[in-house]
């Protein structure tokens, strides 16, 4: 079976080294997500996807969605 191998590097999950204040970034993106979808329509998984990060990145800085509210 022939499978093509991509030469493009895979994007790593986790905290990128370029974020100056990761906690503030999480709060800023979560405020936008809550505004667009409401608190009940938002989850940490959706927040992580919107940020392009892992849920572990978020849990490193906050313990729950309620803490973001």
Residue pairs with C-beta under 8 A, 6 or more apart in sequence:
11 52
13 53
13 54
13 57
14 53
14 54
14 56
14 57
15 22
15 53
15 57
15 60
16 53
19 25
22 57
22 61
23 61
23 62
25 51
26 47
26 51
26 58
26 61
26 62
26 68
27 68
29 47
29 50
29 51
30 42
30 47
30 68
32 50
33 42
33 46
33 47
33 50
34 42
34 68
34 69
37 46
39 65
39 69
42 65
43 65
44 55
44 58
44 59
44 64
44 65
45 55
47 58
47 65
47 68
48 54
48 55
48 57
48 58
51 57
51 58
62 68
